[in-house]
Amino acid sequence: MALQRPPLLILCFYLLAALHTTSDAALSSHLPQAIDCSTSRNYTSTSAYAANLNQFLAALPENAVSRNGGFFNGTVGKGTDTVYGLAMCSADYSRSDCGDCLAATANSNANGLSNLCPGSITVLAWFDPCLVRYSDTNFFGTAEIGQIYKFQGASVSGDMSYSDAVVKSLKEATANAVTSLQRFAATSTDPYTLVQCTWDLPPDQCKQCLDVLSANATESDWWTMKIEGKRKSHNCALRYSNTSFVVVPFGGPPMPQSVDQAARSATQSSGIGIGSLTIGVVGSVVGLIMLACLAALIWKVLKLRSQCRRGHIREFTYRELASATREFADGRKLGQGAFGVVYKGAVMLQDEEVEVAIKKNLNVVSDESRAAFKNEVDIMKPLNHLNIIRLVGWCDNRSSLLLVYELVEDRNLEDRLYG
């Protein structure tokens, strides 16, 4: 057993090196994929339009995510200073990611829209998790194709049947989306497709918008068509891939309203008596919910640790781990070292979703490295110590070796060992 200890220490140092290197990849989703800053007319920073715009942007996370489940269109102000604004969450990102994205648009830093498009009265900005549009003219309910923004993988299919299958799948998804109140649909078989329109579009204009994007995505000759790609425009978006990806359904459709009205409805209760009683009851309920959540969290952690103590190390498929990390997306990257990249993901363990850190080996896999890898897994199975990050699973996928660890939130391995 003494001869087996050095590989374990090396494994820990590899993980330390990967996690100790911080990554800015999580911030990349807050940078625009595509942005259109109109220069035909401008506003000044001291104008009423600027004040209305700041109010609209600041309220987006609440209005679009918390209240309406992924979409909002409304107005702020009156007359010529009215801001007509719209926001939509991307269906292949969580509502939490969308909320963070929308909050970033209101920031006063270099990545906020007021700085990305200084003085522009009319703006469209597509980020990975969200879309934001605003103008001083009413654009609600009208499809504007505008420029088509393309995002696609580097691989080429080289398969005519795949191109035909993408066309068929996009048509199926579009037919379902136009009859949905949320103007959204996804398919669950290869090729996987996702289509969505802004919820204010009538069915015929949603179909028109998606048909244009679908034609753009599949117009190439079959031998040059990409295996995966995205298309986005002013009012709609689509995605296709030969591998599955995360899809987050929407809640119910909202009614258009002014941001002022939304703010008033949130603060309508005032005075003493019933209002105070309501606040007291709500406060008690919130307190009980928080205690219940804390108890559930503690139980979840203890259950995971108990599972690991018993040596129940699960063998995952590569597809499970790819799905858990959104195909090993840069936005899920926690850190990178010389020997691997560590991603944040969520996997199912004993019918529960658990957040984990997934290390993907960057080295070329050989028979020797695979044997050493499996030896380390066998060593880690029975270990249970305060200063050792618990291994909960592994994957050997011929070309990739992956380890799945208990996630230590907001800390690195060095903190765990010495903090």
C-alpha positions in Angstrom: 0.0 0.0 0.0 2.9 2.4 0.6 3.9 2.1 -3.0 0.4 3.2 -4.1 0.4 6.5 -2.0 2.6 8.6 -4.4 0.1 8.3 -7.3 -2.7 9.5 -5.0 -0.6 12.5 -3.9 0.2 13.3 -7.5 -3.5 13.1 -8.4 -4.3 15.5 -5.6 -1.6 17.9 -6.7 -3.0 17.8 -10.3 -6.4 18.7 -9.0 -4.9 21.5 -6.8 -3.2 22.9 -9.9 -6.3 22.8 -12.0 -8.6 24.4 -9.3 -6.0 27.0 -8.1 -5.9 28.5 -11.6 -9.0 30.8 -11.7 -10.8 31.2 -15.0 -12.7 34.1 -16.5 -14.7 31.8 -18.7 -17.8 32.2 -16.5 -17.8 35.9 -17.4 -17.8 35.2 -21.1 -21.6 34.6 -21.2 -22.0 38.2 -20.1 -20.2 39.5 -23.2 -22.5 40.0 -26.3 -22.3 37.4 -29.1 -23.9 40.0 -31.4 -24.8 43.6 -30.9 -26.5 46.2 -33.1 -26.1 49.8 -31.8 -28.1 52.1 -34.1 -26.3 55.5 -34.7 -29.2 57.1 -36.5 -30.4 58.9 -33.4 -28.8 59.3 -30.0 -29.7 60.4 -26.4 -27.7 62.2 -23.8 -26.8 60.8 -20.4 -28.8 63.5 -18.7 -32.0 63.1 -20.8 -35.3 61.6 -19.7 -34.8 58.7 -22.1 -31.5 57.8 -20.4 -33.3 57.7 -17.0 -36.1 55.6 -18.4 -33.6 53.2 -20.1 -31.7 52.7 -16.8 -35.0 51.9 -15.1 -35.9 49.4 -17.7 -32.6 47.6 -17.7 -32.4 47.5 -13.9 -35.8 45.9 -13.6 -35.2 43.2 -16.3 -34.0 40.3 -14.0 -37.2 40.8 -11.8 -39.6 41.4 -14.7 -38.3 38.8 -17.2 -37.2 36.0 -14.9 -38.7 36.2 -11.4 -42.2 37.3 -12.6 -42.7 36.0 -16.1 -40.5 32.9 -16.3 -38.2 33.9 -19.2 -39.7 36.9 -21.2 -40.8 40.5 -20.8 -41.8 43.3 -23.0 -43.0 46.6 -21.7 -42.5 50.4 -21.6 -41.0 53.0 -19.3 -41.9 56.7 -19.6 -44.2 58.8 -21.7 -44.3 60.6 -25.0 -41.1 60.9 -27.0 -39.0 59.7 -24.1 -40.8 56.3 -23.9 -38.5 53.3 -23.8 -40.0 50.2 -25.5 -38.0 47.2 -24.2 -38.0 43.4 -24.6 -36.0 40.6 -23.0 -36.0 36.9 -23.6 -34.1 34.0 -22.0 -32.3 31.5 -24.1 -34.0 28.1 -23.7 -30.7 26.3 -23.5 -29.6 28.1 -20.4 -31.1 28.1 -16.9 -33.2 31.0 -15.7 -30.5 31.7 -13.1 -28.0 32.2 -15.9 -30.5 34.4 -17.8 -31.0 36.5 -14.7 -27.3 37.1 -14.3 -27.1 37.9 -18.0 -29.9 40.5 -17.8 -28.4 42.0 -14.6 -25.1 42.5 -16.4 -26.7 44.6 -19.1 -27.6 47.2 -16.5 -24.1 47.4 -15.1 -22.2 50.7 -15.3 -19.0 48.9 -16.2 -17.6 48.4 -19.7 -19.8 45.4 -20.4 -23.1 47.2 -19.6 -25.2 48.2 -22.6 -25.0 51.9 -21.8 -21.3 51.6 -22.4 -21.3 49.1 -25.2 -23.8 51.3 -27.1 -23.3 54.8 -25.6 -26.1 57.1 -26.6 -27.8 54.6 -29.0 -31.6 55.0 -28.8 -32.2 51.6 -30.6 -30.2 48.6 -29.5 -30.3 44.8 -30.0 -27.9 42.6 -28.0 -27.7 38.8 -28.1 -25.8 37.1 -25.3 -25.5 33.3 -24.8 -28.2 33.2 -22.1 -30.4 36.2 -23.1 -31.6 38.7 -25.6 -32.2 42.4 -24.9 -33.9 44.9 -27.3 -35.0 48.5 -26.7 -36.0 51.5 -28.8 -38.1 54.7 -28.6 -40.5 53.3 -31.2 -42.9 50.4 -30.7 -41.6 47.2 -32.3 -43.7 44.7 -30.3 -45.5 42.0 -32.2 -43.6 42.5 -35.5 -40.9 40.1 -36.8 -37.7 41.8 -37.8 -35.2 39.4 -39.3 -32.5 42.0 -39.7 -29.0 40.5 -39.8 -28.7 36.8 -39.2 -26.0 35.9 -36.6 -24.3 32.6 -37.1 -22.5 30.5 -34.5 -21.4 27.0 -35.4 -19.0 24.2 -34.6 -15.9 23.4 -36.6 -16.7 19.8 -37.5 -18.2 19.0 -40.9 -20.8 16.3 -41.2 -20.0 14.9 -44.6 -23.3 13.1 -44.6 -26.3 14.0 -46.8 -28.7 12.1 -44.5 -27.7 14.3 -41.6 -28.5 17.5 -43.5 -31.9 16.1 -44.5 -32.6 15.1 -40.9 -31.8 18.6 -39.6 -34.2 20.1 -42.1 -37.0 17.7 -41.0 -36.3 18.2 -37.3 -36.3 22.0 -37.6 -39.6 21.9 -39.5 -41.1 19.7 -36.7 -39.9 22.0 -34.0 -41.1 25.1 -35.8 -44.6 23.6 -36.2 -44.8 23.0 -32.5 -43.3 26.4 -31.5 -45.8 28.5 -33.4 -48.7 26.8 -31.6 -47.0 27.2 -28.2 -47.9 30.3 -26.1 -44.2 30.6 -25.3 -43.2 30.3 -29.0 -40.7 27.6 -28.1 -40.1 23.9 -29.0 -37.4 21.3 -28.9 -36.9 17.8 -30.3 -35.5 14.9 -28.2 -33.9 12.7 -30.9 -30.7 13.1 -33.0 -30.4 15.6 -34.6 -31.4 17.6 -31.5 -33.0 21.0 -32.4 -34.3 23.9 -30.4 -36.3 26.9 -31.8 -37.8 29.9 -30.1 -39.4 33.3 -31.0 -40.1 36.3 -28.8 -43.4 35.6 -27.2 -45.0 38.8 -28.6 -45.0 37.5 -32.2 -48.2 36.0 -33.7 -47.8 32.5 -35.0 -47.4 33.4 -38.7 -44.6 35.9 -38.0 -42.9 33.4 -35.7 -43.0 30.8 -38.4 -41.7 33.3 -41.0 -38.8 34.2 -38.7 -37.8 30.6 -38.0 -38.2 29.6 -41.6 -35.6 32.2 -42.6 -33.2 31.0 -40.0 -33.7 27.3 -40.8 -33.1 28.0 -44.5 -29.9 29.8 -43.6 -28.7 27.0 -41.4 -29.3 24.3 -44.0 -28.7 26.1 -47.3 -25.1 24.9 -47.6 -24.3 21.8 -49.6 -24.5 18.7 -47.5 -20.7 18.2 -47.6 -20.0 21.6 -46.0 -22.8 21.6 -43.4 -21.7 21.8 -39.8 -22.6 19.2 -37.3 -23.9 21.8 -34.9 -24.8 25.4 -35.1 -26.9 28.3 -33.9 -28.7 31.1 -35.8 -30.1 34.2 -34.2 -32.0 37.3 -35.4 -34.0 40.2 -33.9 -37.0 38.0 -32.9 -36.1 34.3 -33.1 -33.3 31.8 -32.7 -32.5 28.2 -33.4 -29.9 25.6 -32.4 -29.1 22.1 -33.8 -26.6 19.4 -32.9 -25.9 15.7 -33.2 -25.5 15.6 -29.4 -28.1 16.4 -26.8 -27.9 19.7 -24.8 -29.7 21.2 -21.9 -33.2 22.6 -22.6 -35.1 24.6 -19.9 -38.8 25.0 -20.5 -40.6 28.3 -19.9 -43.4 29.3 -17.6 -46.6 30.9 -18.7 -46.7 33.9 -21.1 -46.9 37.4 -19.5 -49.0 40.4 -20.5 -47.2 43.5 -21.8 -47.0 46.2 -19.2 -45.0 49.2 -18.2 -42.1 48.8 -15.9 -43.7 51.5 -13.7 -46.8 49.3 -13.4 -44.8 46.2 -12.6 -42.9 48.1 -9.9 -46.2 49.4 -8.4 -47.8 46.0 -8.3 -44.8 44.7 -6.3 -45.1 47.5 -3.7 -48.9 48.0 -3.7 -49.4 46.9 0.0 -48.9 49.8 2.4 -50.0 51.1 5.8 -50.6 49.3 9.1 -52.9 46.5 10.1 -53.6 43.9 7.4 -50.4 44.9 5.6 -48.3 44.4 8.7 -50.0 41.2 9.5 -49.3 40.0 5.9 -45.6 40.9 6.2 -45.4 39.1 9.6 -47.0 35.9 8.2 -44.9 36.0 5.0 -41.8 36.6 7.1 -42.6 33.5 9.2 -43.3 31.4 6.2 -40.1 32.5 4.5 -38.2 31.7 7.7 -39.6 28.2 7.8 -38.9 27.7 4.1 -35.3 28.8 4.7 -34.9 26.4 7.6 -36.4 23.6 5.5 -34.0 24.3 2.7 -31.0 24.4 5.1 -32.1 21.1 6.6 -32.5 19.6 3.1 -29.1 20.8 2.1 -27.4 19.4 5.2 -29.2 16.0 4.6 -28.1 16.0 0.9 -24.5 16.6 1.8 -24.5 14.0 4.6 -26.1 11.5 2.2 -23.5 12.1 -0.4 -20.7 11.7 2.1 -22.3 8.6 3.5 -22.5 7.2 -0.1 -18.9 7.9 -0.7 -17.8 6.4 2.6 -19.4 3.1 1.6 -17.3 3.2 -1.6 -20.2 3.6 -3.9 -18.2 5.1 -6.8 -20.3 5.3 -9.8 -19.1 4.7 -13.4 -20.7 7.4 -15.6 -21.1 7.4 -19.4 -19.3 10.1 -21.4 -22.7 11.3 -22.6 -23.9 11.8 -19.0 -20.9 14.0 -18.1 -21.1 15.9 -21.4 -24.7 16.7 -20.7 -24.0 17.7 -17.1 -21.4 20.3 -18.3 -23.3 21.5 -21.4 -20.9 19.7 -23.7 -17.9 20.9 -21.6 -18.8 24.5 -22.2 -16.4 27.3 -21.4 -19.0 28.8 -19.1 -18.9 25.7 -16.9 -15.1 25.7 -16.6 -13.8 26.1 -13.0 -10.1 25.9 -13.8 -7.4 24.4 -16.0 -4.0 22.9 -15.3 -1.3 21.2 -17.3 -3.0 17.8 -17.1 -6.7 18.6 -17.3 -9.6 20.9 -17.2 -12.2 21.0 -14.3 -15.8 21.7 -15.1 -18.8 22.3 -12.8 -21.8 20.0 -13.5 -24.8 18.4 -12.0 -25.3 14.6 -12.0 -27.9 12.2 -10.7 -26.7 10.1 -7.6 -29.3 7.8 -6.0 -32.2 9.7 -7.7 -30.9 13.1 -6.6 -29.2 15.9 -8.6 -25.8 16.7 -7.1 -23.4 19.4 -8.1 -19.9 18.0 -8.8 -16.5 19.0 -10.2 -15.6 17.0 -13.3 -12.0 16.7 -14.3 -11.3 15.9 -17.9 -7.8 14.6 -18.7 -6.1 16.5 -21.5 -3.3 13.9 -22.1 -3.4 11.3 -24.9 -5.0 8.1 -23.5 -2.7 5.1 -23.6 -2.9 1.6 -22.2 -0.5 2.6 -19.4 -2.4 5.8 -18.5 -5.7 3.9 -18.5 -4.2 1.3 -16.1 -2.9 4.0 -13.8 -6.2 5.8 -14.0 -8.2 2.7 -12.9 -5.7 2.0 -10.2 -6.2 5.5 -8.8 -10.0 5.0 -8.9 -9.6 1.8 -6.9 -7.4 3.6 -4.3 -9.9 6.5 -3.9 -13.0 4.4 -3.4 -12.7 3.5 0.3 -11.0 6.8 1.4 -12.8 9.1 3.8 -10.8 11.9 5.3 -11.5 15.6 6.1 -8.7 16.8 3.9 -9.5 14.7 0.8 -12.0 15.8 -1.8 -14.3 12.8 -2.2 -14.5 11.0 -5.5 -18.0 10.2 -6.5 -17.5 8.7 -10.0 -15.4 8.2 -13.1 -15.6 7.6 -16.8 -13.4 5.8 -19.3 -14.5 6.8 -22.8 -11.6 5.4 -24.9 -10.3 8.8 -25.9 -11.1 10.6 -22.5 -10.6 9.8 -18.9 -12.7 11.7 -16.4 -13.0 11.9 -12.6 -16.1 13.2 -10.8 -15.5 14.8 -7.4 -17.7 16.3 -4.7 -17.9 20.1 -5.5 -16.4 22.5 -2.9 -18.3 25.7 -3.6 -16.3 29.0 -3.6 -13.2 27.3 -2.3 -10.2 25.6 -3.9 -8.3 22.5 -2.8 -5.7 24.5 -1.0 -8.3 26.1 1.2 -9.7 22.6 1.9 -6.3 21.3 2.9 -4.9 24.3 4.9 -7.8 26.8 5.4 
